[in-house]
């Protein structure tokens, strides 16, 4: 499919995981991909693989984000898709009883403030065009509680979801759609480092997934491509769950 032919798609956190899989998928569908990452090696590799452009940025820095979107718009004359995907989940973010304020603030800056900044500075370019699709990475933990908490991560993703809903409503009549992608646990380097390298910890989580496995990044990328394309033209302000059925499960599946 070439649903994104001639469109410019900006992906933050494009160097690995969901971001890299989405860069590949959107490029396959015809988009010009702008791969944004704080890691220059990974970002350049993603851009080279997808035939796109790499732009380094710390997306929690307002000046860098404003310059980023201004430079992209000046170079390409348009920004059609913004996939605000960059995020972290450090081990020091744990129970509220043990998570320090520095860890709390760092996660909020990268996971929530960065999404606020990217939306703030891409929206004027989309307003001028009278159209655009913004996709913000939230999480299934934005709609469910977890006893094994990552308190700041969870709070940040809840904030992304609420902010996305408001922006989707506010800008709907200007032709700009804003949706929150809410993945379940995904087989990415981050998840493997946190959980899956310990078979017991992985098993405790998998038992709650009706499909009995973690998602593959390519499955989440397919949802990103759908939300980026005109196939989702009547979808905005949504929490788009791609979670293997977790949010629909009342009891632990057999």
N, C-alpha and C positions, 0 to 999 in steps of 0.2 A: 504493500500500500504506500501511496505517496500523499498522505493526508496533509503533510506539512511542507509541501513543495514551496520554495521561495520564502519561507518564513524564518525569522531570526529568533532563536531560542537561547536564553541565558540560563545556565545551570550552575548554581553554587554547590560547593562540595562535589565537584564533578570528577575528582581524581580517583574515587574509589566507591565501592558499594553501590547503593541505589543511584547515586549521581552518575557514576561511570556507566552503569547499565542503561540509564535513561539517555545519556549522551549518545550511546551507540544506537538505541532504538529511535530517537528523534532524528538522528542523522540518516538512518536507514529509511525513514519516512520522508526525507527530502529537506529537512531543516538545516539551516546553517547554525551550527552549535558554537556558542561562546562558553568555553569551559572556564569556570572561575574556581580557584582554590588557593588556599594559603600555602599549600605545598607545591612549589614550582615544578619539581620533578614529576609528580603525579599529574598535575594539571597540564603540563606540556605534553605528556604522554597521551592523555585523554584527547587533547585537541588534535594531536598528530594522527591518532588512530581513527578519529571521526572526520578528518578533513576540515576541522573547525579552527577556531582561534582561541588561544589561551590568554587570559587576563588575570594576573595575580591580584588578590585583595583580601584584606582582613574585613570580613563582612560585619564585624561588630564595631568598626570604626566609621563614623558618619562621613567624614571627609572622603575616605577611600570609596565608600559606597556611592556617594553623589558623583564623584569623578568617574567611577566605573560605568554607571548607566549613561552619563553624559558622553563619555568616549564611545560607547557602543552605538548610541543613537547617531552621533556625528559620523561614525565610520560607515554604518550600514543604512542610515536613514530611517530605521524602524526598529522596534522591539515588539515582537508578536507574542512571545511566551516568556514568562519568568518562572522558573522552577526554583523556589527558595528552599533549598534542601540542606544546607550546611548545618551540622550539629555535632555535639559531643555528649559523651556519657562516661565521665571519669569515675574510677573506682571510689574516690573519696566522697562521691555523692551517693549517700546510702540512706539509712533511717534518719528521720528528723532529729532523733535523739543523739546522733553521732555526727551528722553533717555540719561542718563549720560554715560560717558566714562567707568566707572567701570562696569556698567551693560552690555554695549556693549562688553567689553573684556571678562567678565565672560561667556557670551553666546558663543562667538567665541571659547573660550578655550574648553568648554564642547562639543559643537556641531560640530565644524570643526577641531580644533587641535587634538581632541581625535581620530577622524576618520583617519587623517593623520598619527598619531602615530600607531594606530592599523594596518593600511595597511603596514606601513614601517616595522613593526616588525613581521608581519605574512608572508609577501611575501617571505623572504628567506627560510622559512620552506616549503612553497608550491613550490618554485623553485626546491628544492632538490627532491621533489616528482614528479615534472613534471606535476602537476595538482592542481586544487583547485578552489573554488568558494568564492568570496568575495561579500558581499551584504552590501551596505552602505545606511543607512536611510537618505534620503533627504525629500522632501515634494512636494506637488502640488504647494506650494508657490515659489518653485524654478523655475517654468515655467509660473506663473501668478502673476500679481500685485494685492495687496489688499489695498483698501482705509483705512481699519481698520488695520493699520500696527503694526507689531512687528519687528522693523527694523533690529535688530541684528539677530534674529531668521531667518528672510527671507534671509538676506545676507549669513548667515552661511549655509543654505540649498542650496543656489545657488552655494556656494563654494564646497560643497560636490558633487553636480551634475557635476560641471566642472572637479574636480579632479578625480572623478570616471570615467568619459569619457576618460580622458587622460591615466589613469592606465589600463583601459580595452584595449585600443589600444596598449599601450607599452608592455603588458605582454601576449597578445593573443597567440602569437606563442610559448609561453612556457607552454601552456595548462591551463593557469590561467584566469578565467573569472571574471570580475569586473563589477557589475551592481548597479545602484542607484534605490532603491525602493522609489517611490514617492506616499505616501498615501494621500488621501483626509482626511477630518476631521474624526477622529476615536473615538468611544465611549469608551474612557479610563478615568481613574481617573483625569489625567491632563486636558483633554478637559472638563470633567464635572465641574472641579473646575473653569476653565477659562470662560466657556461659558454656558454650558448646565444647570447649576443650576439656571440661569436666563432665564426663558422661552422666554422672548422677544428677548434677544441676540441670543439664540439658533434658534429661528424662522427666524431671519434676515439672518442667515447663511444657514439654511436649504432651503430657497427659491431659493438659487443658485445651489442646488444639484439636477440634473435631477432625480435621484432616490428618492429624497424627504426624505432622512434619513442619519444619520451618519453611517459609516462603523462599523462593529463589529471587535474587535481585531483578532478573528479567521479567518476572511476573508483576513486580511493582512497577517496573518501567513500562509495561504494557498499559497499566492504568494511567500513568503519567501521559503517555501518548494519546490516550483517549481523551483525557481532560484538556490536553493542549489543542486537540483538533475540533473541527466543527461538528463532529459526531456527538459532542457533549454540549451543543449550542444552547440547550435549555436547562443546563445544570450550573447553578451558582449558589454560593453561601452554603455549600454542602459539607458534611463530614463523610468523606468517601472512604469507607472501610474496605480494606483488602487484608483480611485477617484470618482466613481459613476457618471462619465460623466462631471465633472465640467470643465475640460480643453477643452472639446469639445463643450461647450455651448456658443453661441453667444449672446443670449438674456436670460433673466430670464424665466425659464419654468413656465407654468401656474400651 
